[in-house]
Amino acid sequence: MHKIEAPADYSFQQRLTRDSDEHAESLKAWDQIYDQLSPGPFAGKVVDVWFKGLQIFRETTNRAVSQSGTSWDGCYVVGIPVAMEGNGLFSRQVLTRDSMLTFHSDQEFTLTAPEGFDVVAIAIPEATLIEAMQPGSVEELRRLFPQSPTVMVAPPGQLDELRNCLLSIFDPGSFEPELLAYPQVQKAMSSAIIGHLAEVLGSATQAPLPSRSFKGRCHVVKEATSYA
């Protein structure tokens, strides 16, 4: 008879938000500021999952927002848009549904998201990702996570696989969060997720940098937002 291991620690939290400040406080262990940019009632949702040192979350916002902040110490962060009404700006770089954002926890990020923004992301401890990216992982990670937050692109098929792998955790029709209480489930899921992540990062390249005039327009938008 197959032996089931004792339950292991995990966390699964879901929160509906009605203003940008409440939304900014919903992601566990992050320090963020959100400002609503487009008019109308705000509606957001954050689903936050932790297990085996990984944080995987999905957040949606119905209004355009400007956000900035930092994640918890000692991790790499990769975010993949699920849906968005137009393009976004991540640290003054164009973010589309076919790209992904990357940054290290010692870097402060800025993101201007359009209306209908839906994103799924993973925060993974440094040592875990270094082990998964072997050999030559240190140099590879410096390319993928340079000195400032970056927009990366990867082969569409691989990016879709990783996106769907992460989204499956939040689909009640295919996965019950209570199963994460069991170590064997955590081990299988973390192995699959980290494997997909390492594969995508291994083939990713930096998105084309914007023109100088684009950066100037971004600065004007930032100044206007700060003034408002």
Rosetta silent file (secondary structure, phi, psi, omega in degrees, C-alpha in Angstrom):
SEQUENCE: MHKIEAPADYSFQQRLTRDSDEHAESLKAWDQIYDQLSPGPFAGKVVDVWFKGLQIFRETTNRAVSQSGTSWDGCYVVGIPVAMEGNGLFSRQVLTRDSMLTFHSDQEFTLTAPEGFDVVAIAIPEATLIEAMQPGSVEELRRLFPQSPTVMVAPPGQLDELRNCLLSIFDPGSFEPELLAYPQVQKAMSSAIIGHLAEVLGSATQAPLPSRSFKGRCHVVKEATSYA
SCORE:     score description
SCORE:     0.000 S_00000001
   1 L     0.000  133.486 -177.276    0.000    0.000    0.000 S_00000001
   2 L   -69.975  131.693 -178.734    1.367    3.409   -0.984 S_00000001
   3 L   -88.932  130.158  177.192    2.366    5.495    2.000 S_00000001
   4 L   -95.416  128.147 -178.471    1.224    9.137    2.071 S_00000001
   5 L   -71.263  157.915  179.019    3.680   11.535    3.649 S_00000001
   6 L   -64.284  150.868  179.875    2.682   13.850    6.462 S_00000001
   7 L   -56.200  145.024  178.344    1.382   17.289    5.447 S_00000001
   8 L  -114.330  163.083 -178.737    4.004   19.942    4.694 S_00000001
   9 L   -67.927  137.448  172.923    3.863   23.695    5.105 S_00000001
  10 L  -158.230  167.820  179.296    2.254   25.683    2.325 S_00000001
  11 E  -140.362  134.601  176.644    0.215   28.846    1.907 S_00000001
  12 E  -138.262  114.487 -177.536   -2.703   29.619   -0.416 S_00000001
  13 E  -130.136  141.144  178.629   -4.404   33.007   -0.174 S_00000001
  14 E  -132.528  133.059 -175.682   -6.982   34.694   -2.376 S_00000001
  15 E  -143.353  131.899  172.385   -8.107   38.285   -2.059 S_00000001
  16 E   -94.695  137.508 -176.097  -10.476   40.571   -3.971 S_00000001
  17 E  -122.425  151.042 -176.837   -9.536   44.259   -3.878 S_00000001
  18 L  -120.756    0.611  171.370  -11.551   47.448   -4.383 S_00000001
  19 L  -154.349  163.879 -172.649   -8.837   50.099   -4.564 S_00000001
  20 H   -66.984  -33.570  178.726   -5.204   50.315   -5.635 S_00000001
  21 H   -66.042  -43.794  177.494   -3.824   50.741   -2.103 S_00000001
  22 H   -61.905  -38.906 -179.713   -5.567   47.606   -0.901 S_00000001
  23 H   -65.235  -39.959 -179.137   -4.263   45.761   -3.952 S_00000001
  24 H   -61.764  -29.148 -177.545   -0.685   46.870   -3.269 S_00000001
  25 L   -90.055    0.374 -171.529   -0.842   45.321    0.202 S_00000001
  26 L   -84.434  -18.899 -176.552   -2.259   41.990   -0.964 S_00000001
  27 L   -91.589  118.241 -174.154    0.932   40.293   -2.131 S_00000001
  28 L   -62.313  131.435  173.361    2.695   38.585    0.752 S_00000001
  29 L    73.357   10.251  176.015    6.266   39.719    1.569 S_00000001
  30 L  -106.880  153.206  176.164    6.377   42.422   -1.128 S_00000001
  31 E  -117.296  106.565 -171.525    6.698   46.193   -0.626 S_00000001
  32 E  -135.655  156.862  172.825    4.687   47.957   -3.340 S_00000001
  33 E  -128.063  129.082  177.593    2.917   51.184   -4.259 S_00000001
  34 E  -118.155  139.219  172.912    0.012   51.219   -6.734 S_00000001
  35 E  -129.236  127.015  177.971   -1.612   54.273   -8.341 S_00000001
  36 E   -75.202  132.336 -176.271   -4.751   53.998  -10.458 S_00000001
  37 L  -106.864  -30.707 -179.373   -4.335   55.798  -13.799 S_00000001
  38 L  -104.299  149.871 -174.896   -7.633   55.264  -15.620 S_00000001
  39 L   -74.282  162.570  175.990  -11.028   56.392  -14.245 S_00000001
  40 L   112.726  164.711  179.269  -13.773   54.191  -12.873 S_00000001
  41 L   -61.130  138.399 -179.069  -14.300   51.754   -9.972 S_00000001
  42 L   -90.236  138.500  173.975  -11.281   49.588   -9.250 S_00000001
  43 L  -141.681  123.552 -179.363  -11.548   45.792   -9.105 S_00000001
  44 E  -136.986  168.833  178.697   -8.588   43.509   -8.574 S_00000001
  45 E  -149.629  136.344  176.807   -7.740   39.999   -7.494 S_00000001
  46 E  -129.234  126.075  172.875   -4.600   38.432   -6.048 S_00000001
  47 E  -118.727  120.684 -168.910   -4.055   34.694   -5.614 S_00000001
  48 E  -124.261  121.983 -176.456   -0.807   33.968   -3.767 S_00000001
  49 E  -123.848  135.076  175.236    0.719   30.491   -3.338 S_00000001
  50 E  -127.265  133.322  169.648    3.856   29.450   -1.400 S_00000001
  51 E  -165.949  145.267 -179.317    5.439   25.990   -1.219 S_00000001
  52 L    49.280   39.499  177.159    8.983   24.565   -1.152 S_00000001
  53 L    80.953   -5.651 -179.553   10.418   28.082   -1.029 S_00000001
  54 E   -93.393  144.622  168.837    8.604   29.150   -4.207 S_00000001
  55 E  -117.334  122.450  177.985    6.089   31.963   -4.442 S_00000001
  56 E  -124.327  126.855 -176.745    3.686   31.744   -7.373 S_00000001
  57 E  -140.685  157.704  174.768    0.995   34.345   -7.755 S_00000001
  58 E  -131.218  131.309  178.066   -1.583   35.650  -10.195 S_00000001
  59 E  -134.195  142.276  179.051   -2.950   39.158  -10.080 S_00000001
  60 E  -129.129  144.644  176.133   -5.553   40.948  -12.165 S_00000001
  61 E  -138.764  138.313 -178.001   -6.561   44.601  -12.316 S_00000001
  62 L   -88.752  -19.625  179.836   -9.361   46.122  -14.367 S_00000001
  63 L  -109.043  155.310  174.091   -7.935   49.662  -14.472 S_00000001
  64 L   -64.144  135.635 -178.093   -4.647   50.978  -15.771 S_00000001
  65 E  -137.416  153.135  170.512   -2.209   51.247  -12.862 S_00000001
  66 E  -110.743  129.239 -178.807    1.293   52.420  -12.146 S_00000001
  67 E  -135.150  151.912  177.047    3.174   50.295   -9.674 S_00000001
  68 E  -150.018  159.091  178.617    6.629   50.215   -8.131 S_00000001
  69 E   155.974 -162.467 -179.172    8.354   48.307   -5.376 S_00000001
  70 E  -140.165  159.581  176.849   10.514   45.367   -4.416 S_00000001
  71 L   -97.546 -175.401  177.523   10.094   41.663   -3.721 S_00000001
  72 L   -72.414  156.539 -172.663   11.347   39.610   -0.779 S_00000001
  73 L   -65.477  146.668  169.681   15.117   39.222   -0.343 S_00000001
  74 L    76.344   32.032 -179.698   17.215   36.623   -2.130 S_00000001
  75 E  -137.153  159.899  167.567   15.013   35.737   -5.082 S_00000001
  76 E  -103.479  144.521 -178.823   14.687   36.052   -8.832 S_00000001
  77 E  -122.405  133.768  174.870   11.301   37.071  -10.240 S_00000001
  78 E  -128.697  125.140  179.132    9.816   36.158  -13.616 S_00000001
  79 E  -119.697  139.391 -178.164    6.410   37.497  -14.665 S_00000001
  80 E  -128.127  117.599  177.205    4.386   36.457  -17.721 S_00000001
  81 E   -61.203  141.177  174.957    1.336   38.403  -18.907 S_00000001
  82 E  -100.480  -43.110  177.864   -1.810   36.344  -19.390 S_00000001
  83 E  -153.290  151.212  178.410   -4.012   39.095  -20.849 S_00000001
  84 L  -166.468  140.042  179.993   -3.744   42.851  -21.345 S_00000001
  85 L   -91.939   80.767 -174.355   -5.639   45.544  -23.245 S_00000001
  86 L   102.584 -179.656 -178.286   -2.669   47.060  -25.044 S_00000001
  87 L   -87.659  160.782  175.216    0.991   47.081  -24.112 S_00000001
  88 E  -114.627  178.256  175.902    2.550   47.905  -20.761 S_00000001
  89 E  -125.684  122.459  176.961    5.812   49.505  -19.688 S_00000001
  90 E  -116.810  110.595 -176.923    8.227   47.661  -17.443 S_00000001
  91 L    48.732   48.183  176.548   11.118   49.856  -16.325 S_00000001
  92 L    66.494   21.076  174.635   10.637   51.953  -19.498 S_00000001
  93 E  -118.771  144.553 -178.131   10.639   48.889  -21.751 S_00000001
  94 E   -70.227  129.734  177.570    7.634   47.736  -23.766 S_00000001
  95 E  -114.697  123.334  177.816    5.905   44.716  -22.221 S_00000001
  96 L  -118.028  174.304  178.467    3.588   42.626  -24.408 S_00000001
  97 L   -66.164  -23.480 -178.001    1.733   39.373  -23.847 S_00000001
  98 L   -93.146   14.175  177.987    4.463   37.594  -25.804 S_00000001
  99 E  -126.934  177.947  178.506    7.252   38.797  -23.501 S_00000001
 100 E  -142.050  154.934  179.571    8.151   38.375  -19.850 S_00000001
 101 E  -104.348  143.593  178.867    9.607   40.564  -17.145 S_00000001
 102 E  -136.552  142.879  172.407   12.615   39.613  -15.037 S_00000001
 103 E  -163.530  162.058  177.997   14.331   41.209  -12.074 S_00000001
 104 E  -100.351  155.030 -174.393   16.310   40.396   -8.939 S_00000001
 105 L   -64.353  -17.989  178.286   15.079   41.171   -5.451 S_00000001
 106 L   -87.929    7.791  179.137   17.740   43.825   -4.877 S_00000001
 107 L  -112.775  135.792  174.391   16.303   45.883   -7.763 S_00000001
 108 L   -85.837  131.257 -177.921   13.315   48.203   -7.503 S_00000001
 109 E  -106.197  158.838  170.142   10.933   47.761  -10.423 S_00000001
 110 E  -130.635  140.899 -179.674    8.366   50.048  -12.063 S_00000001
 111 E  -143.229  126.134  170.521    5.432   48.824  -14.116 S_00000001
 112 E  -107.497  111.462 -174.710    2.725   50.723  -15.941 S_00000001
 113 E  -104.858  139.850  178.064    0.000   48.215  -16.726 S_00000001
 114 L   -76.630  178.083  175.485   -2.923   48.805  -19.112 S_00000001
 115 L   -64.311  153.552  179.304   -6.533   48.030  -18.310 S_00000001
 116 L    65.837   34.681 -176.945   -7.467   44.376  -18.097 S_00000001
 117 E   -85.201  128.433 -179.398   -3.990   43.354  -16.946 S_00000001
 118 E  -133.326  120.276 -175.958   -3.658   39.720  -15.879 S_00000001
 119 E  -137.016  144.367  174.095   -0.220   38.375  -14.979 S_00000001
 120 E  -119.710  139.301 -173.240    1.182   35.198  -13.451 S_00000001
 121 E  -144.676  160.417  176.229    4.605   35.226  -11.830 S_00000001
 122 E  -132.212  134.471  171.570    7.094   33.167   -9.865 S_00000001
 123 E  -111.280  120.977 -171.514    9.610   34.300   -7.262 S_00000001
 124 E  -125.082  134.009 -179.958   12.292   31.662   -6.844 S_00000001
 125 E   -57.140  146.457 -178.069   15.204   31.569   -4.376 S_00000001
 126 H   -52.880  -50.568 -175.465   18.615   32.304   -5.872 S_00000001
 127 H   -62.104  -36.362 -179.438   20.140   28.935   -4.941 S_00000001
 128 H   -65.496  -43.903 -179.246   17.195   27.006   -6.421 S_00000001
 129 H   -72.622  -37.179  177.032   17.442   28.719   -9.800 S_00000001
 130 H   -59.422  -43.964  178.572   21.243   28.499   -9.889 S_00000001
 131 H   -63.132  -39.983 -178.169   20.995   24.755   -9.343 S_00000001
 132 H   -70.821  -28.329 -175.912   18.366   24.396  -12.069 S_00000001
 133 L   -91.205    1.255 -179.973   20.385   26.403  -14.620 S_00000001
 134 L   -57.219  152.218   -9.610   23.622   24.399  -14.236 S_00000001
 135 L   -82.802  170.424  178.992   26.173   24.326  -15.793 S_00000001
 136 L    65.859   28.295 -171.745   27.404   27.885  -16.243 S_00000001
 137 H   -68.664  -35.159 -175.556   24.408   29.207  -14.352 S_00000001
 138 H   -62.633  -48.205  178.720   26.055   32.245  -12.759 S_00000001
 139 H   -65.992  -38.146  179.388   27.059   33.813  -16.079 S_00000001
 140 H   -64.439  -40.742 -179.647   23.742   32.853  -17.632 S_00000001
 141 H   -69.462  -30.115  175.631   21.788   34.471  -14.802 S_00000001
 142 H   -65.189  -32.953  176.998   23.771   37.681  -15.162 S_00000001
 143 H   -72.775  -41.245 -176.899   22.560   37.820  -18.762 S_00000001
 144 H   -77.389  -29.978 -179.141   18.949   37.044  -17.850 S_00000001
 145 L  -128.023   76.008 -178.398   18.899   39.270  -14.776 S_00000001
 146 L   -69.474 -162.319 -172.650   21.211   42.238  -15.510 S_00000001
 147 L   -75.970   -2.983  176.669   21.708   45.228  -13.240 S_00000001
 148 L  -143.283  156.086  178.620   18.239   46.567  -13.874 S_00000001
 149 L   -54.115  143.033 -169.268   14.787   45.015  -14.426 S_00000001
 150 E  -138.231  148.615  170.570   14.477   43.700  -17.978 S_00000001
 151 E   -97.613  128.059 -178.212   11.930   42.564  -20.547 S_00000001
 152 E  -118.219  156.027  173.630   12.858   39.232  -22.145 S_00000001
 153 E  -124.517  149.975 -179.216   11.436   37.263  -25.072 S_00000001
 154 L  -141.142  163.271  176.333   11.432   33.497  -25.565 S_00000001
 155 L   -51.878  131.054 -174.002   10.148   31.059  -28.206 S_00000001
 156 H   -53.537  -40.883 -178.941    6.321   31.353  -28.122 S_00000001
 157 H   -61.999  -43.655  179.283    5.755   27.618  -27.629 S_00000001
 158 H   -66.801  -40.882 -179.251    8.036   27.439  -24.588 S_00000001
 159 H   -65.265  -40.155  177.710    6.552   30.606  -23.085 S_00000001
 160 H   -62.787  -40.051  179.543    3.025   29.233  -23.529 S_00000001
 161 H   -62.683  -44.993  179.308    4.017   25.985  -21.791 S_00000001
 162 H   -65.833  -43.769  178.351    5.436   27.833  -18.796 S_00000001
 163 H   -57.998  -47.420 -178.795    2.430   30.179  -18.651 S_00000001
 164 H   -67.409  -34.656  177.818    0.002   27.253  -18.743 S_00000001
 165 H   -62.392  -45.275  179.396    2.036   25.330  -16.165 S_00000001
 166 H   -69.336  -40.216 -178.883    1.803   28.235  -13.720 S_00000001
 167 H   -65.519  -28.069 -177.970   -1.859   28.934  -14.504 S_00000001
 168 H   -60.643  -26.287  179.533   -2.823   25.330  -13.782 S_00000001
 169 H   -66.502  -27.865 -175.161   -2.217   25.994  -10.076 S_00000001
 170 H  -100.647    7.426 -179.208   -5.020   28.563  -10.079 S_00000001
 171 L   -97.858  105.779 -177.568   -7.541   26.498  -12.049 S_00000001
 172 L   -63.733  -17.833  179.284  -10.026   24.892   -9.618 S_00000001
 173 L   -78.134  -17.767 -177.672  -11.131   22.563  -12.374 S_00000001
 174 L  -120.671  -12.649 -177.067   -7.732   20.910  -12.652 S_00000001
 175 L  -151.285  135.635  176.027   -6.084   21.369   -9.254 S_00000001
 176 L  -102.891  119.336 -176.466   -7.187   21.530   -5.623 S_00000001
 177 H   -54.521  -30.322 -178.786   -4.923   23.782   -3.509 S_00000001
 178 H   -60.770  -21.746  179.564   -5.363   21.484   -0.491 S_00000001
 179 H   -66.321  -20.499  178.969   -3.225   18.886   -2.292 S_00000001
 180 H   -67.972   -8.628  176.916   -0.215   21.127   -1.675 S_00000001
 181 H   -68.309  -15.913 -175.162   -0.337   19.957    1.924 S_00000001
 182 L  -103.211  128.507 -175.977    1.419   16.754    0.813 S_00000001
 183 H   -55.059  -37.785 -177.530    5.191   16.757    0.219 S_00000001
 184 H   -67.111  -31.626  176.442    5.020   14.447   -2.795 S_00000001
 185 H   -70.822  -44.321  177.807    2.636   16.849   -4.542 S_00000001
 186 H   -58.918  -43.843 -178.145    4.864   19.824   -3.719 S_00000001
 187 H   -63.115  -45.462 -178.837    7.920   17.973   -5.006 S_00000001
 188 H   -64.897  -43.398 -177.968    6.275   16.996   -8.302 S_00000001
 189 H   -69.538  -42.954 -179.778    4.875   20.462   -8.933 S_00000001
 190 H   -65.064  -37.664  178.490    8.050   22.335   -8.027 S_00000001
 191 H   -63.256  -43.988  179.879   10.108   20.020  -10.241 S_00000001
 192 H   -65.851  -43.875 -177.713    7.800   20.602  -13.216 S_00000001
 193 H   -66.245  -47.483 -178.965    7.654   24.364  -12.704 S_00000001
 194 H   -64.954  -37.148  177.415   11.384   24.825  -12.189 S_00000001
 195 H   -62.596  -46.129  176.618   12.108   22.604  -15.192 S_00000001
 196 H   -61.524  -44.450 -178.115    9.835   24.679  -17.438 S_00000001
 197 H   -61.148  -47.168 -179.287   11.300   27.903  -16.058 S_00000001
 198 H   -62.047  -39.195  179.766   14.915   26.827  -16.647 S_00000001
 199 H   -64.212  -45.353 -179.724   14.082   25.747  -20.208 S_00000001
 200 H   -65.664  -46.132 -179.516   12.426   29.043  -21.077 S_00000001
 201 H   -63.141  -34.337 -179.451   15.169   31.159  -19.498 S_00000001
 202 H   -63.553  -23.572 -179.528   17.830   29.114  -21.291 S_00000001
 203 L  -112.087    7.603 -177.202   16.460   30.215  -24.664 S_00000001
 204 L   -81.607  150.665  174.894   15.382   33.750  -23.731 S_00000001
 205 E  -132.696  157.755 -179.678   16.893   36.916  -25.162 S_00000001
 206 E   -70.101  136.782  177.815   16.553   40.542  -24.179 S_00000001
 207 L   -64.645  151.299  178.631   13.749   42.389  -25.957 S_00000001
 208 L   -54.860  136.884 -179.892   14.839   45.162  -28.361 S_00000001
 209 L   -73.802  144.668 -179.948   15.630   48.350  -26.476 S_00000001
 210 L   -70.859  162.708  179.035   13.345   51.334  -27.115 S_00000001
 211 L   -71.644  166.993 -179.997   14.473   54.405  -29.017 S_00000001
 212 H   -65.190  -36.044  178.856   15.792   57.512  -27.255 S_00000001
 213 H   -66.917  -33.243  177.522   12.583   59.404  -28.092 S_00000001
 214 H   -63.803  -43.718  178.541   10.568   56.613  -26.485 S_00000001
 215 H   -61.831  -36.937  178.729   12.534   56.997  -23.258 S_00000001
 216 H   -64.318  -41.469  178.685   11.872   60.739  -23.357 S_00000001
 217 H   -65.675  -37.885  177.678    8.128   60.206  -23.658 S_00000001
 218 H   -62.008  -38.032  179.747    8.250   57.732  -20.776 S_00000001
 219 H   -64.374  -40.893  178.743    9.966   60.357  -18.632 S_00000001
 220 H   -62.160  -44.264  178.910    7.200   62.864  -19.396 S_00000001
 221 H   -61.135  -43.464 -179.715    4.548   60.283  -18.440 S_00000001
 222 H   -62.354  -43.969  179.581    6.391   59.514  -15.193 S_00000001
 223 H   -62.871  -40.650  179.967    6.663   63.203  -14.288 S_00000001
 224 H   -65.958  -39.626  178.980    2.964   63.723  -14.993 S_00000001
 225 H   -65.551  -42.545  178.563    2.022   60.722  -12.880 S_00000001
 226 H   -63.288  -40.523  179.312    4.200   61.915   -9.994 S_00000001
 227 H   -64.077  -43.482 -179.816    2.672   65.377  -10.202 S_00000001
 228 L   -64.542    0.000    0.000   -0.866   63.992  -10.188 S_00000001
